Amino acid sequence: MAETTHEEPRGKRYWVWVGVVALGLLAAGSGFVFKLTEFIKVVKTGEAEGFAVVPVVTYFCVTAGFVCLFIWNYLRGGFHDVERPKYDMLERHEEIDRHDLAAARPPDRT
């Protein structure tokens, strides 16, 4: 007996996923911007006395690095085929296994 499944069109699921991600990023981004403005206000008033300046600057440097890596990978096409790396890894693993097997065989003496 053939099993039938009802699937939504791929395009509709894609846009739902994009919308959920956009809402999540909007919520996280607005919370970040709020905390950042509060931090700037505290630093300007002098109440912070520099206790959090170094960790925040470090955080921004690390974040800038991740943003640069993301942009670099995006421009290189790293998100075009996200399934390909796992197949590449499996192919390399098989190649290494063949190489190890060939190296483990004793030489043929005829």
N, C-alpha and C positions, 0 to 999 in steps of 0.2 A: 504494500500500500504506500503510495507516495505521500510524503509529508509536505504539507503546504504551510508556509509561514507568511504572515502579513508584515511586510517591511515598509517603512515610510520611504519616500524618495530620498536618495542620498543628498540632494541639494537642500531639502528642507531640514534634515538633521544637521547638516553643516551650518546652516544659518542659526539654528537653535543653539548649537555649540558655541558659535562665534558670539551670539548675544549673551550667553551665560558667562563666557570669559570676559567680555567687555564689561558686564555689570560687576563682576568680581574685581576686575582691575580698577574700575571707577570707585568702588567702595574702598578698596585698599589704598588707592591713590589719594582719595579725599581725606582719609584718616591720616596718611603720611603727611600730606600738606598741612593739615591742622596741627599736628604735633610739631612739624618743622617751624611753622609760624610762632607757636607758643615758645619753642626753644629760642628762636631769634629774639622774641620779646624779652625773655628772661636774661639772655646774654646782654642785650642792650641796657637793661636796667642795672646790671652789675650784681644781681642777686645770685647768679650761678657761680661767680668767682672762679670760673674756669674749670670746675670739677668735671664737666662733661664735654669740654671742647675737644680734647684729644680723641676720645672714643668716637665722637660724631664725625670728626674729620677723617679718622680711619675708616669709618663706615662709608663715608662718601667716596673715598678713594677705592675701596673694594667694590662698591656698587658701580663706579665708573668703569672699572676693569671688566666687570661682568657685562655691562651694557656694551662696551666695545667688542667683547667676544661675541655677544649675541648679534650685533650688527655685522661683524665680519663673517660670521657663519651664515647669516641670512643672505648677504651679498654674494657669498660663494655658492649659494644654492643648497646649503646644508639641510634645509627644511623641505626641499622639493620632494625627495624620496626618502622618507624616514624609515622605511622598511629595509632598504638596501644594506645598511651597516650590519644587521644581524646575519644576512646571507654572506656578506664578505667575511665576517668573523668565522662562520662555519666552514667556508671554503678554505680559509687560511689554516684552520684547525685540521682539516682533512689533509691539506698539503704538508703540514708539519708531521702528522701521523705517518704519511707515506714516506717522508724523508727519514724519520726515526726508524721505521721498519726496514728501509733499505740499508741504513747504516748499521742496524743490529744483525743483519744477515752476514754469515761468514762469506769470505770471498770464494768465488767459484774456481777451483783448481782443476783444470783439465789437462 
